[in-house]
């Protein structure tokens, strides 16, 4: 290469934000035909070509920038702008003068992660998951139905029960990610967000870029795997527990787990399976590339889009096209799920709430519970519809930006 690219010219670009001790605190991980560079305690990572990783290794061995430039020129057969490359690392925050943070995972999370997501733990969870799939195939009566989330004739009680179960289920799912990452020495954190019609918990696993690609697979798959293993246990419990309140709660939780697993297949919404898709394909900026490909296809690409498409590898563009085509069936599946499960359950709960007020009076305890349940149903429905409208508007802005680049 004629000159070592600054970070703005390197495929992949910065993947987060950041901060770190000169070269000793840089992490260097081989990734495909290049390297991923990060900094201990930071959430900023950049992708660089092979010569960039080699230069960092020389710098970590104690070579000066000038010595690295001489070595790189001999290796590449032409001048290499090592000083500009180092300036790029500094601009990204990877060579900050501030001391790096050392907030690694707690010892107990590492130990728990190694137990649950070591070889034995993975085998046990895999067996439970397979047993759950076999049970759903062999016993149609175990398959989910929207009525499973109505665990009581009192609508408010059903809402509260399902909300508690869903919250617990979501936290367990995210804890699985946290523990699996901790087992590999990678810290993470949990937050709450939304994906179209779904409120979700999410774990920030950005620092997985600091470990080799194969070591990222289990932490990314840990949530769905734990859901599937738990589902296997729940289905076994369904077969053993007699009809009653406990069975209703078990069926509700099984419904939540199945819905959660199905949700992960919606890779067009950057779910866990989206992250696994990124790892499997070796893409570094699939989401951004997908948008740039779509805008270029309708002749609305911006200068940044064209710059990104020029910097990524051709196979990443091919994967971006495939990912783009997942949008249509993905959105169709989401609509089907909403019509088949979410909408009937919402209508049923609203009807139960109205019946409670009509039959018992607004001043009665059951009537007041019906009013509260109806208010909750209306509020959540408005929140979901508002989120869908905002998502559509954002997609429209992304696909149809104000000023395309001139080509």
Legacy VTK file of the C-alpha trace (Angstrom):
# vtk DataFile Version 3.0
C-alpha trace
ASCII
DATASET POLYDATA
POINTS 407 float
0.000 0.000 0.000
1.238 3.459 -0.820
0.562 4.814 2.650
-0.668 3.199 5.817
-4.317 4.246 6.040
-5.468 6.453 8.831
-8.291 4.938 10.832
-10.895 6.753 8.750
-9.569 4.851 5.715
-9.359 1.421 7.329
-12.080 -1.170 6.591
-14.414 -1.481 9.502
-13.822 1.970 11.053
-14.211 2.571 14.782
-16.931 0.245 16.116
-17.704 2.097 19.359
-16.321 4.857 21.625
-13.354 4.905 23.971
-10.084 5.391 25.872
-5.882 3.867 26.998
-1.201 3.546 28.192
0.662 3.749 25.076
1.123 0.559 23.077
1.322 -2.012 25.879
-2.396 -1.767 26.624
-3.494 -2.324 23.037
-5.206 -5.642 22.317
-4.474 -7.220 18.951
-6.677 -10.024 17.595
-6.331 -11.703 14.226
-9.598 -11.445 12.273
-9.762 -12.782 8.728
-7.156 -11.066 6.580
-6.531 -8.300 9.105
-6.569 -7.462 12.796
-8.933 -5.950 15.354
-7.191 -3.435 17.611
-8.649 -2.355 20.944
-7.518 -1.161 24.328
-7.809 -2.811 27.709
-10.904 -1.481 29.486
-12.215 0.268 26.364
-15.262 -0.294 24.173
-13.572 1.147 21.077
-12.194 -1.199 18.435
-10.873 -0.639 14.912
-10.238 -3.045 12.075
-6.876 -2.694 10.303
-5.119 -4.553 7.475
-2.344 -7.025 8.239
0.439 -4.445 8.026
-1.360 -2.381 10.687
-1.340 -5.312 13.110
2.313 -5.995 12.341
3.208 -2.371 13.077
1.410 -2.538 16.427
3.378 -5.685 17.321
6.621 -3.852 16.529
5.544 -0.867 18.611
4.713 -3.161 21.523
8.175 -4.730 21.186
9.728 -1.290 21.746
10.403 -0.079 18.221
10.087 3.636 17.536
7.676 5.014 14.932
10.619 5.732 12.631
11.967 2.201 12.998
8.524 0.793 12.260
8.243 2.977 9.157
11.600 1.639 7.879
10.598 -1.973 8.578
7.174 -1.535 7.000
8.666 0.070 3.874
11.030 -2.899 3.431
8.193 -5.362 4.034
5.703 -3.679 1.686
8.217 -2.468 -0.908
6.980 1.122 -0.654
6.727 3.940 1.953
4.259 3.385 4.783
2.857 6.299 6.804
3.286 4.789 10.272
3.152 8.213 11.954
-0.252 8.872 10.378
-1.423 5.430 11.431
-0.393 6.107 15.048
-2.144 9.488 14.873
-5.277 7.635 13.758
-5.086 5.299 16.757
-4.670 8.332 19.006
-7.646 10.114 17.410
-9.807 7.048 18.087
-8.830 7.176 21.769
-6.807 3.976 21.715
-3.578 5.747 22.672
-5.029 8.193 25.177
-2.788 9.356 27.999
-5.488 8.425 30.519
-4.914 5.229 32.465
-6.998 2.306 31.146
-9.852 1.025 33.230
-9.453 -2.433 34.735
-13.076 -3.387 35.323
-12.802 -7.059 34.448
-15.529 -9.565 35.339
-15.878 -10.497 39.001
-14.300 -13.755 40.105
-17.655 -15.370 40.941
-19.037 -14.591 37.484
-15.990 -16.190 35.893
-16.409 -19.332 37.979
-20.152 -19.543 37.362
-19.602 -18.932 33.662
-17.038 -21.722 33.421
-19.451 -24.132 35.115
-22.503 -23.253 33.022
-20.752 -22.581 29.725
-17.784 -24.873 29.916
-17.839 -28.151 27.974
-19.989 -30.066 30.487
-22.438 -27.215 30.975
-22.868 -26.784 27.228
-23.517 -30.505 26.747
-26.166 -30.559 29.490
-27.905 -27.482 28.087
-27.736 -28.908 24.572
-29.393 -32.157 25.704
-32.175 -30.249 27.472
-32.735 -28.085 24.405
-32.903 -31.127 22.119
-35.370 -32.807 24.493
-37.570 -29.705 24.366
-37.607 -29.710 20.554
-38.466 -33.424 20.521
-41.317 -32.846 22.998
-42.813 -30.036 20.884
-42.706 -32.258 17.799
-44.168 -35.318 19.518
-46.790 -33.550 21.650
-48.838 -30.887 19.789
-50.652 -30.052 23.052
-47.383 -28.613 24.393
-47.123 -26.066 21.589
-47.821 -22.395 22.463
-51.184 -20.640 22.159
-51.960 -16.986 22.843
-54.294 -18.028 25.680
-51.255 -19.317 27.604
-50.500 -15.762 28.735
-53.957 -15.443 30.339
-53.244 -17.210 33.613
-56.235 -15.819 35.553
-59.800 -14.695 34.929
-58.710 -11.330 36.390
-56.985 -9.495 33.535
-54.782 -7.335 35.769
-53.515 -10.392 37.622
-52.649 -12.058 34.298
-50.748 -8.962 33.212
-48.796 -8.713 36.438
-47.970 -12.425 36.459
-46.798 -12.463 32.843
-44.835 -9.216 33.332
-42.991 -10.715 36.301
-42.298 -13.947 34.408
-41.136 -12.092 31.301
-38.872 -9.829 33.356
-37.309 -12.785 35.127
-36.946 -14.663 31.834
-35.292 -11.690 30.139
-32.848 -11.142 32.982
-31.884 -14.830 33.036
-31.294 -14.681 29.276
-28.991 -11.677 29.640
-27.228 -13.149 32.676
-26.345 -16.120 30.471
-24.574 -13.744 28.077
-22.797 -12.051 30.979
-21.603 -15.328 32.532
-20.474 -16.834 29.225
-18.499 -13.685 28.413
-17.026 -13.564 31.931
-15.812 -17.138 31.505
-13.623 -15.773 28.704
-12.452 -12.802 30.761
-14.704 -10.278 29.001
-16.822 -7.857 31.106
-20.291 -6.798 29.908
-23.357 -4.852 31.054
-27.145 -5.157 30.678
-29.555 -2.430 29.510
-33.174 -2.132 28.260
-34.212 -1.243 24.706
-36.913 -1.907 22.079
-37.012 -3.917 18.843
-40.064 -2.882 16.758
-42.999 -4.305 18.792
-40.879 -5.837 21.555
-39.355 -4.438 24.751
-36.009 -6.182 25.233
-33.084 -6.447 27.597
-29.714 -6.357 25.894
-26.148 -7.072 26.953
-23.280 -4.905 25.708
-20.802 -7.487 24.419
-18.673 -4.992 22.496
-15.520 -6.137 24.265
-15.824 -9.565 22.671
-13.907 -7.961 19.802
-10.865 -8.333 22.072
-10.927 -12.152 21.807
-10.544 -14.403 18.723
-13.633 -14.970 16.606
-14.242 -18.562 17.745
-14.277 -17.467 21.392
-17.127 -15.030 20.660
-19.564 -17.763 19.609
-20.576 -19.167 23.023
-21.117 -15.766 24.709
-23.301 -14.662 21.787
-25.275 -17.933 21.721
-25.533 -18.245 25.515
-28.882 -16.426 25.829
-30.854 -18.493 23.281
-29.149 -21.671 24.498
-30.193 -20.999 28.100
-33.744 -20.243 26.877
-33.882 -23.543 24.991
-32.493 -25.508 27.950
-34.985 -23.868 30.313
-37.779 -24.641 27.856
-36.807 -28.310 27.952
-37.179 -28.302 31.729
-40.512 -26.458 31.548
-41.981 -28.894 29.040
-40.922 -31.813 31.240
-42.619 -30.058 34.167
-45.812 -29.620 32.102
-46.009 -33.364 31.675
-45.609 -33.948 35.409
-47.686 -31.138 36.994
-51.487 -31.583 37.338
-53.891 -28.903 36.024
-54.025 -25.804 38.215
-52.431 -22.429 38.867
-48.877 -23.807 38.815
-49.394 -25.447 35.430
-50.808 -22.170 34.081
-47.687 -20.314 35.177
-45.437 -22.995 33.684
-47.269 -22.800 30.354
-47.049 -19.001 30.410
-43.299 -19.127 31.027
-42.879 -21.778 28.297
-44.773 -19.471 25.914
-42.443 -16.611 26.861
-39.368 -18.779 26.274
-40.608 -20.006 22.878
-41.457 -16.435 21.867
-38.007 -15.298 22.977
-36.276 -17.970 20.920
-38.434 -17.195 17.876
-37.608 -13.504 18.293
-33.889 -14.269 17.985
-34.449 -15.492 14.422
-35.462 -11.955 13.461
-31.888 -11.130 12.465
-33.086 -8.008 10.659
-33.494 -6.471 14.143
-29.901 -7.175 15.314
-30.755 -10.006 17.666
-28.346 -12.581 19.113
-28.540 -14.587 15.890
-27.648 -11.413 13.975
-24.470 -11.207 16.051
-23.742 -14.871 15.318
-24.386 -14.188 11.626
-21.780 -11.418 11.768
-19.243 -13.743 13.397
-19.945 -16.569 10.943
-19.593 -14.333 7.881
-16.592 -12.411 9.184
-18.298 -9.061 8.510
-17.215 -6.090 10.625
-19.802 -3.469 9.727
-22.720 -5.464 8.321
-25.393 -3.043 9.556
-23.754 0.015 7.997
-22.866 -1.834 4.796
-26.452 -3.061 4.426
-27.774 0.510 4.547
-25.144 1.759 2.104
-25.920 -1.077 -0.333
-29.649 -0.321 -0.165
-29.163 3.402 -0.769
-26.761 2.794 -3.657
-29.292 0.425 -5.251
-31.861 3.247 -5.438
-29.233 5.844 -6.397
-29.439 7.643 -3.046
-26.001 6.765 -1.684
-24.187 9.508 0.222
-20.464 10.255 0.078
-20.029 8.336 3.359
-21.871 5.359 1.851
-19.588 5.277 -1.186
-16.525 5.619 1.025
-17.676 2.724 3.201
-18.480 0.486 0.218
-15.056 1.230 -1.268
-13.349 0.238 1.979
-15.102 -3.072 2.733
-14.284 -6.380 1.126
-16.444 -7.555 -1.830
-17.695 -10.564 0.123
-19.001 -8.256 2.853
-21.092 -6.495 0.224
-22.472 -9.869 -0.905
-23.381 -10.753 2.682
-24.962 -7.303 3.072
-27.209 -8.041 0.082
-28.291 -11.339 1.644
-28.922 -9.632 4.973
-30.914 -6.913 3.223
-33.220 -9.517 1.682
-33.928 -10.936 5.133
-35.839 -7.754 5.924
-38.944 -8.590 3.880
-39.601 -12.090 5.279
-38.529 -10.866 8.706
-41.043 -8.037 8.773
-43.715 -10.404 7.404
-42.952 -12.894 10.190
-43.233 -10.141 12.809
-46.619 -9.098 11.445
-47.767 -12.754 11.480
-46.636 -13.166 15.087
-48.429 -9.971 16.117
-51.672 -11.034 14.400
-51.519 -14.641 15.636
-50.404 -14.153 19.242
-50.053 -10.554 20.447
-53.221 -9.062 18.959
-55.643 -11.846 20.076
-54.169 -11.792 23.595
-54.482 -7.993 23.753
-58.102 -8.096 22.549
-58.956 -10.877 25.007
-57.416 -8.996 27.963
-59.168 -5.771 26.955
-62.476 -7.631 26.728
-61.940 -9.211 30.158
-61.195 -5.765 31.605
-64.343 -4.235 30.115
-66.430 -7.186 31.345
-65.019 -6.758 34.858
-66.057 -3.087 34.954
-69.501 -3.792 33.464
-70.297 -6.786 35.671
-68.894 -5.567 39.002
-69.001 -1.778 38.673
-66.177 0.720 38.431
-66.137 1.239 42.221
-65.575 -2.444 43.068
-62.133 -3.965 43.568
-62.498 -6.165 40.492
-63.859 -3.213 38.498
-60.907 -1.010 39.528
-58.527 -3.810 38.558
-60.263 -3.938 35.165
-59.811 -0.181 34.684
-56.112 -0.402 35.560
-55.654 -3.377 33.221
-57.442 -1.534 30.419
-55.216 1.515 30.960
-52.096 -0.656 30.868
-53.278 -2.380 27.686
-53.981 0.950 25.992
-50.673 2.475 27.116
-48.537 -0.448 25.976
-50.389 -0.650 22.657
-49.808 3.065 22.016
-46.137 2.681 23.027
-45.692 -0.224 20.606
-47.442 1.524 17.723
-45.432 4.681 18.390
-42.249 2.610 18.294
-43.265 0.981 15.012
-43.988 4.375 13.438
-40.622 5.726 14.638
-38.850 2.648 13.292
-40.508 3.033 9.880
-39.664 6.752 9.830
-36.040 6.059 10.752
-35.755 3.386 8.070
-37.247 5.795 5.536
-34.688 8.463 6.497
-31.846 5.946 6.275
-32.927 4.596 2.904
-33.797 8.034 1.476
-31.278 10.566 2.846
-31.511 14.208 1.908
-28.581 14.546 -0.496
-27.072 11.656 -2.470
-23.461 11.794 -3.579
-22.610 12.709 -7.139
-20.985 9.860 -9.040
LINES 1 408
407 0 1 2 3 4 5 6 7 8 9 10 11 12 13 14 15 16 17 18 19 20 21 22 23 24 25 26 27 28 29 30 31 32 33 34 35 36 37 38 39 40 41 42 43 44 45 46 47 48 49 50 51 52 53 54 55 56 57 58 59 60 61 62 63 64 65 66 67 68 69 70 71 72 73 74 75 76 77 78 79 80 81 82 83 84 85 86 87 88 89 90 91 92 93 94 95 96 97 98 99 100 101 102 103 104 105 106 107 108 109 110 111 112 113 114 115 116 117 118 119 120 121 122 123 124 125 126 127 128 129 130 131 132 133 134 135 136 137 138 139 140 141 142 143 144 145 146 147 148 149 150 151 152 153 154 155 156 157 158 159 160 161 162 163 164 165 166 167 168 169 170 171 172 173 174 175 176 177 178 179 180 181 182 183 184 185 186 187 188 189 190 191 192 193 194 195 196 197 198 199 200 201 202 203 204 205 206 207 208 209 210 211 212 213 214 215 216 217 218 219 220 221 222 223 224 225 226 227 228 229 230 231 232 233 234 235 236 237 238 239 240 241 242 243 244 245 246 247 248 249 250 251 252 253 254 255 256 257 258 259 260 261 262 263 264 265 266 267 268 269 270 271 272 273 274 275 276 277 278 279 280 281 282 283 284 285 286 287 288 289 290 291 292 293 294 295 296 297 298 299 300 301 302 303 304 305 306 307 308 309 310 311 312 313 314 315 316 317 318 319 320 321 322 323 324 325 326 327 328 329 330 331 332 333 334 335 336 337 338 339 340 341 342 343 344 345 346 347 348 349 350 351 352 353 354 355 356 357 358 359 360 361 362 363 364 365 366 367 368 369 370 371 372 373 374 375 376 377 378 379 380 381 382 383 384 385 386 387 388 389 390 391 392 393 394 395 396 397 398 399 400 401 402 403 404 405 406
